[in-house]
Amino acid sequence: MSDWPEVTLTDVYEISSGLSKPADSFGSGYPFLSFKDVFGNYFIPDELSQLVESNEKERVKGSIQRGDVFLTRTSETMHELGMSSVALKDYPDATFNGFTKRLRPKEEAPYEVHPEFIGYYLRSPNFRRGMLAFSTMPTRASLNNDMIGRLAGELPPLEIQKIIARILKSLDDKIKLNRQANQTLEQIAQAIFKSWFVGFEPTRAKIAAKQNGQDPERAAMAAISGKSLEELVQLSPEQQQQLKTTAALFSDALVESELGEIPEGWNVEPLTSWGGIVCGKTPSKKKEAFYGGGIPFIKIPDMHENMYVVETADSLTVDGAETLKKKRLPKGSICVSCIATVGQVLITSEDSFTNQQINSIVPTKEYSLLICIFQC
């Protein structure tokens, strides 16, 4: 590594500003790389999330090609500034957001940079520390061309860059597959929960069986397992016993309640009977010392496609958490988004805090965790 040259970003890249358009220009037209697309991804998504009305001159000037690097140039907090995303393919007719900077490889640059490698390097803790040291924050954190030009790092030979990128990309691909598997399992769990505790299918199966002179227990077992009565016979004795135990938890009658029909013997209770309700809050963004620690600070984007807190884009220091002592959420708390994207649900996996767009339930009863997750 001692032989690797120290290279600034402007040794390799030319810097350009993005496209600024009025709000009524969006929603139709040509592909547009949004601030969100850059902020939330190491690499530009295959499909861009927005469309914008742009002319040919704008599309030529603001084009997106493989190897282009994009940096967010402004943010509300220092630790959200300079987030990078790299294009791994060409995006015909696309342009990019004016709140980002495009770094395009120079045609005669003295160094060659592998796109996948730089995508990981620019998100590394080492680079992030260097970037934050140059950024400024009068009222909003900002990053200009001069600051970008002073950012430097040691650049390995191209073949080593490719090896590093290949290893990291293979790990990312494995993580992606695991998340997809988890999402499939979550969808299955959601479907089962809806069948049991929203549609009350086991209870309805018992009611229908009684009316038809059939065995209510076996009808409920079929509804719970998704199998026919004939297929139940093929199950092992242990499986059949487990189904019988579960079927016994459902009554054979429905009664009216303030929420509509529910199984006889069930009760309607307010969320406050399950646990305490905590409304989130954001520490002062003017205090840099409050951010960048190891304590998760959950915002709505962190909740998408996750059942548990895996990682958060922002985090608090001990000093930041101290300003929100009454807002602390212990492990196992249920976070529910209440503003903007409403109805996202997340479980805390360690002591955490949320912003004001999220309200949370801190369960005080053992059964409450599962119920809260799906009912919310």
TIDRENKE-810102 format. One line per field, with one value per residue (C-alpha): residue number from 1; x, y, z. Coordinates in Angstrom, 3 decimals, padded with zeros to 6 digits. Layout:
N
num (NUM; ...)
px (X; ...)
py (Y; ...)
pz (Z; ...)
END
This chain:
376
num (1; 2; 3; 4; 5; 6; 7; 8; 9; 10; 11; 12; 13; 14; 15; 16; 17; 18; 19; 20; 21; 22; 23; 24; 25; 26; 27; 28; 29; 30; 31; 32; 33; 34; 35; 36; 37; 38; 39; 40; 41; 42; 43; 44; 45; 46; 47; 48; 49; 50; 51; 52; 53; 54; 55; 56; 57; 58; 59; 60; 61; 62; 63; 64; 65; 66; 67; 68; 69; 70; 71; 72; 73; 74; 75; 76; 77; 78; 79; 80; 81; 82; 83; 84; 85; 86; 87; 88; 89; 90; 91; 92; 93; 94; 95; 96; 97; 98; 99; 100; 101; 102; 103; 104; 105; 106; 107; 108; 109; 110; 111; 112; 113; 114; 115; 116; 117; 118; 119; 120; 121; 122; 123; 124; 125; 126; 127; 128; 129; 130; 131; 132; 133; 134; 135; 136; 137; 138; 139; 140; 141; 142; 143; 144; 145; 146; 147; 148; 149; 150; 151; 152; 153; 154; 155; 156; 157; 158; 159; 160; 161; 162; 163; 164; 165; 166; 167; 168; 169; 170; 171; 172; 173; 174; 175; 176; 177; 178; 179; 180; 181; 182; 183; 184; 185; 186; 187; 188; 189; 190; 191; 192; 193; 194; 195; 196; 197; 198; 199; 200; 201; 202; 203; 204; 205; 206; 207; 208; 209; 210; 211; 212; 213; 214; 215; 216; 217; 218; 219; 220; 221; 222; 223; 224; 225; 226; 227; 228; 229; 230; 231; 232; 233; 234; 235; 236; 237; 238; 239; 240; 241; 242; 243; 244; 245; 246; 247; 248; 249; 250; 251; 252; 253; 254; 255; 256; 257; 258; 259; 260; 261; 262; 263; 264; 265; 266; 267; 268; 269; 270; 271; 272; 273; 274; 275; 276; 277; 278; 279; 280; 281; 282; 283; 284; 285; 286; 287; 288; 289; 290; 291; 292; 293; 294; 295; 296; 297; 298; 299; 300; 301; 302; 303; 304; 305; 306; 307; 308; 309; 310; 311; 312; 313; 314; 315; 316; 317; 318; 319; 320; 321; 322; 323; 324; 325; 326; 327; 328; 329; 330; 331; 332; 333; 334; 335; 336; 337; 338; 339; 340; 341; 342; 343; 344; 345; 346; 347; 348; 349; 350; 351; 352; 353; 354; 355; 356; 357; 358; 359; 360; 361; 362; 363; 364; 365; 366; 367; 368; 369; 370; 371; 372; 373; 374; 375; 376)
px (000.000; 002.924; 003.525; -000.024; -000.254; -002.353; -004.933; -007.450; -010.901; -010.118; -007.071; -009.502; -012.859; -014.446; -017.151; -020.553; -023.726; -027.136; -030.447; -032.746; -036.354; -039.668; -041.973; -044.446; -041.690; -041.676; -043.875; -043.467; -040.737; -037.284; -035.506; -034.203; -031.701; -033.144; -031.376; -032.982; -031.586; -028.068; -028.391; -029.769; -027.620; -023.957; -024.769; -027.411; -030.572; -031.277; -034.480; -034.557; -037.430; -038.466; -039.249; -038.630; -039.386; -035.941; -034.678; -031.912; -029.299; -030.067; -029.890; -026.505; -025.068; -026.572; -026.100; -025.356; -022.749; -021.038; -018.323; -020.011; -019.918; -022.641; -022.295; -025.058; -023.890; -026.305; -028.109; -029.656; -026.890; -023.162; -023.375; -025.820; -023.595; -021.493; -023.257; -022.135; -023.619; -021.919; -023.414; -022.606; -024.243; -025.312; -028.743; -029.977; -031.673; -031.337; -030.346; -029.506; -030.647; -029.240; -028.639; -026.001; -022.619; -021.538; -017.911; -017.148; -013.849; -011.500; -010.641; -006.896; -006.764; -003.390; -005.167; -007.873; -010.615; -012.862; -016.518; -017.421; -014.314; -014.925; -018.554; -017.399; -014.429; -016.472; -018.812; -015.958; -015.499; -012.051; -013.322; -016.411; -014.227; -012.112; -015.158; -016.768; -013.556; -013.832; -017.584; -019.258; -022.491; -023.728; -027.438; -027.312; -024.374; -022.876; -020.119; -018.631; -016.217; -013.197; -013.909; -014.390; -011.070; -009.219; -010.493; -007.741; -006.997; -004.558; -005.498; -004.505; -003.575; -006.533; -006.261; -006.353; -009.319; -011.160; -010.358; -011.574; -014.742; -015.458; -015.228; -017.421; -019.940; -020.266; -021.032; -023.597; -025.247; -025.501; -027.017; -029.522; -030.567; -030.982; -033.144; -035.290; -035.734; -036.657; -039.186; -040.776; -041.015; -042.482; -045.121; -046.035; -046.290; -048.453; -050.788; -051.106; -051.754; -054.420; -056.120; -056.108; -056.545; -058.238; -060.398; -060.725; -060.668; -060.245; -063.342; -065.319; -064.241; -065.564; -068.873; -069.292; -068.382; -070.984; -073.661; -072.758; -072.558; -068.769; -065.974; -065.239; -061.803; -060.577; -062.064; -060.090; -056.949; -057.357; -057.830; -054.742; -052.481; -053.802; -054.317; -057.385; -059.066; -057.572; -054.061; -054.354; -054.331; -050.878; -049.320; -047.263; -048.898; -046.766; -047.914; -051.539; -051.274; -049.732; -052.585; -055.154; -053.578; -053.688; -057.253; -058.415; -057.423; -060.171; -063.810; -066.667; -068.705; -068.368; -069.773; -070.203; -067.739; -066.934; -064.507; -066.945; -067.182; -064.552; -064.301; -066.319; -064.133; -061.819; -061.631; -061.071; -058.387; -056.628; -052.941; -052.165; -053.143; -050.311; -047.602; -046.440; -046.678; -043.564; -043.560; -040.212; -038.175; -035.107; -032.156; -030.908; -029.258; -027.107; -025.213; -022.725; -021.712; -025.174; -024.723; -022.393; -022.265; -023.300; -026.919; -029.539; -031.680; -034.568; -036.270; -038.912; -036.437; -034.793; -038.122; -038.707; -038.541; -037.281; -039.005; -036.070; -033.599; -030.626; -028.856; -029.825; -028.590; -028.128; -027.069; -026.722; -023.865; -024.312; -024.704; -027.401; -029.264; -029.057; -031.296; -033.991; -033.875; -037.659; -037.805; -035.574; -036.946; -035.668; -035.079; -038.361; -040.219; -042.599; -042.051; -044.948; -044.595; -047.386; -046.498; -045.625; -045.311; -047.884; -048.065; -044.465; -043.635; -040.235; -038.963; -035.979; -033.123; -031.318; -031.876; -032.889; -034.511; -036.773; -037.654; -041.044; -042.563; -042.621; -044.595; -043.692; -045.170; -043.034; -044.756; -045.319; -046.954; -045.237; -047.959; -048.052; -045.006; -046.508; -049.926; -048.527; -046.376; -049.198; -052.099; -050.115)
py (000.000; 002.336; 002.315; 003.336; 006.945; 009.506; 010.736; 013.564; 013.210; 015.993; 014.049; 011.536; 013.293; 016.402; 017.945; 019.048; 020.362; 018.804; 019.929; 022.270; 022.357; 023.666; 021.197; 021.071; 019.654; 016.340; 013.277; 012.858; 013.051; 011.488; 009.495; 011.583; 010.632; 011.959; 013.023; 010.014; 007.593; 008.896; 009.136; 005.653; 003.515; 002.619; 002.178; 003.843; 001.654; -000.086; 001.924; 005.596; 006.614; 009.882; 011.466; 015.076; 017.235; 018.020; 019.298; 017.809; 020.305; 019.494; 015.752; 016.055; 018.247; 016.198; 012.701; 009.622; 007.076; 004.030; 005.188; 008.476; 009.253; 011.307; 013.116; 014.812; 018.419; 019.662; 018.223; 019.112; 017.387; 016.987; 013.216; 013.022; 015.158; 013.851; 010.494; 008.816; 006.586; 005.238; 004.414; 000.883; 001.333; 004.068; 005.656; 006.944; 010.384; 010.604; 013.706; 014.216; 016.314; 019.799; 018.989; 016.486; 016.755; 014.497; 013.360; 012.001; 010.229; 012.438; 011.091; 011.439; 010.935; 009.673; 007.017; 004.460; 003.841; 000.776; 001.888; -000.862; -000.159; 003.590; 002.911; 001.113; 003.379; 006.600; 005.083; 003.831; 005.315; 006.616; 008.632; 009.810; 011.266; 013.126; 014.469; 015.766; 017.554; 019.740; 020.383; 023.467; 024.052; 027.654; 026.776; 023.639; 021.341; 021.999; 020.705; 022.733; 021.990; 023.300; 020.985; 018.020; 018.826; 018.571; 015.068; 012.508; 008.875; 006.094; 004.387; 000.721; -000.684; -001.467; -005.243; -004.900; -002.537; -005.222; -007.912; -005.721; -004.805; -008.432; -009.590; -006.797; -007.172; -010.912; -010.173; -007.558; -010.004; -012.570; -009.970; -009.061; -012.707; -013.096; -009.982; -011.270; -014.561; -012.659; -010.581; -013.757; -015.237; -011.973; -012.011; -015.565; -014.515; -011.539; -013.792; -016.259; -013.499; -011.936; -015.312; -016.032; -012.651; -010.436; -012.824; -015.280; -018.152; -020.944; -019.714; -019.357; -022.861; -024.224; -022.390; -023.729; -027.274; -027.227; -026.065; -028.871; -031.570; -031.925; -031.993; -028.339; -029.182; -030.775; -027.925; -025.428; -027.565; -027.452; -023.672; -023.183; -025.471; -024.597; -028.302; -030.271; -032.710; -035.569; -034.113; -033.795; -037.589; -037.690; -035.494; -037.001; -037.494; -034.654; -032.281; -033.222; -032.695; -029.261; -028.307; -029.566; -027.438; -024.357; -025.037; -025.236; -021.581; -020.481; -020.486; -021.749; -018.528; -014.855; -011.984; -008.281; -005.742; -002.077; -003.236; -005.588; -009.354; -011.084; -014.657; -015.289; -014.854; -012.282; -008.699; -005.271; -003.293; 000.047; 000.053; 001.628; -001.655; -003.365; -000.904; 002.702; 005.042; 007.091; 009.948; 010.496; 013.692; 015.004; 016.447; 019.865; 019.537; 022.558; 020.445; 018.362; 016.584; 014.988; 012.937; 010.230; 007.929; 004.314; 004.740; 004.075; 007.087; 005.708; 007.640; 006.472; 005.509; 003.107; 001.290; 000.358; -003.388; -004.146; -005.836; -005.264; -002.403; -003.550; -000.227; 003.441; 006.222; 008.439; 007.744; 009.602; 010.067; 009.631; 013.423; 013.397; 010.547; 012.335; 015.123; 012.499; 010.438; 010.122; 009.027; 005.965; 002.788; -000.495; -003.603; -005.077; -001.767; -001.382; 001.720; 002.919; 005.719; 008.265; 011.065; 011.032; 007.271; 006.092; 002.559; 001.348; -000.936; -001.777; -003.603; -002.219; -004.681; -002.513; 000.725; 003.279; 006.650; 007.921; 011.255; 012.936; 011.193; 007.920; 006.874; 003.693; 001.108; -000.263; -003.611; -004.483; -007.873; -010.854; -011.465; -007.877; -007.984; -010.267; -008.656; -005.119; -005.967; -007.170; -005.119; -001.915)
pz (000.000; 000.611; -003.160; -004.001; -005.228; -003.392; -005.886; -005.631; -007.142; -009.621; -010.822; -012.232; -012.618; -014.101; -011.905; -013.246; -011.643; -012.131; -013.512; -011.580; -012.798; -011.422; -009.695; -012.603; -014.871; -013.018; -013.478; -017.241; -019.848; -019.543; -016.793; -013.911; -011.217; -007.957; -004.773; -003.068; -005.674; -004.996; -001.232; -000.686; -002.996; -003.433; -007.121; -009.283; -009.483; -012.794; -013.125; -012.106; -009.836; -011.505; -014.875; -015.899; -018.933; -020.404; -023.756; -025.873; -024.683; -021.035; -021.715; -023.414; -020.650; -017.797; -019.239; -017.125; -018.236; -016.738; -014.357; -013.454; -009.736; -008.051; -004.709; -002.722; -002.358; 000.299; 003.311; 006.650; 008.609; 008.072; 008.229; 005.323; 003.087; 000.208; -000.023; -003.234; -005.896; -009.032; -012.419; -013.582; -016.997; -019.428; -018.900; -022.295; -022.221; -018.407; -016.410; -012.738; -009.785; -009.184; -005.513; -006.593; -008.324; -011.193; -011.360; -014.820; -015.599; -017.631; -021.069; -020.476; -016.719; -015.432; -013.338; -014.100; -011.568; -011.546; -011.082; -008.605; -006.526; -006.267; -005.335; -002.193; -001.478; -001.427; 001.186; 003.355; 006.862; 005.893; 002.924; 004.807; 007.585; 005.033; 003.217; 006.411; 007.398; 004.264; 004.268; 005.700; 007.548; 007.948; 007.953; 005.774; 005.172; 001.731; -000.526; -003.412; -006.247; -004.357; -001.416; -003.717; -005.412; -002.106; -001.334; -001.796; -001.115; -001.954; -005.214; -005.667; -009.107; -011.349; -010.916; -007.129; -007.440; -009.404; -006.818; -003.947; -005.844; -006.785; -003.166; -001.834; -004.665; -004.018; -000.363; -001.376; -003.776; -000.959; 001.347; -001.372; -001.796; 001.964; 002.102; -000.745; 001.107; 004.260; 002.325; 000.951; 004.451; 005.733; 002.979; 003.954; 007.604; 006.636; 004.636; 007.506; 009.994; 007.759; 007.397; 011.125; 012.773; 010.167; 008.171; 011.105; 008.602; 011.220; 013.073; 009.842; 008.817; 012.120; 011.653; 008.097; 009.188; 012.001; 009.571; 007.156; 009.826; 009.474; 012.031; 013.043; 014.410; 011.191; 009.142; 011.228; 010.873; 007.086; 007.132; 009.308; 007.272; 003.813; 003.126; 002.127; 004.513; 002.495; 002.764; 006.544; 006.823; 005.234; 007.934; 010.736; 014.165; 015.535; 012.787; 013.278; 017.035; 016.491; 014.166; 016.691; 019.425; 017.199; 016.025; 019.652; 020.116; 017.731; 018.813; 016.644; 016.729; 015.789; 017.855; 017.145; 018.533; 017.959; 015.249; 013.591; 013.941; 016.097; 017.445; 020.586; 023.671; 022.077; 023.372; 021.801; 023.664; 023.004; 022.067; 025.423; 027.093; 025.213; 026.204; 026.330; 023.336; 022.517; 019.978; 018.270; 018.157; 016.306; 018.245; 017.135; 013.734; 014.552; 017.081; 015.116; 018.326; 018.533; 015.342; 014.064; 017.080; 017.377; 018.546; 015.815; 014.854; 012.810; 010.017; 007.553; 004.758; 007.229; 007.603; 003.972; 003.269; 006.771; 009.702; 012.065; 012.267; 010.194; 009.799; 009.842; 007.593; 010.639; 014.209; 017.506; 019.913; 023.646; 023.920; 021.255; 022.921; 026.265; 024.872; 024.151; 027.343; 027.523; 023.871; 024.233; 022.659; 024.133; 022.053; 020.800; 020.475; 017.510; 015.339; 013.148; 010.573; 010.981; 008.526; 004.800; 004.141; 006.667; 008.052; 007.787; 010.733; 012.193; 015.306; 017.184; 017.650; 020.233; 022.144; 019.508; 018.860; 016.054; 014.519; 014.938; 011.894; 013.814; 016.879; 018.728; 021.059; 023.891; 024.669; 028.306; 027.669; 026.123; 023.554; 022.395; 020.105; 017.435; 017.630; 017.311; 014.309; 012.115; 013.442; 012.874)
END
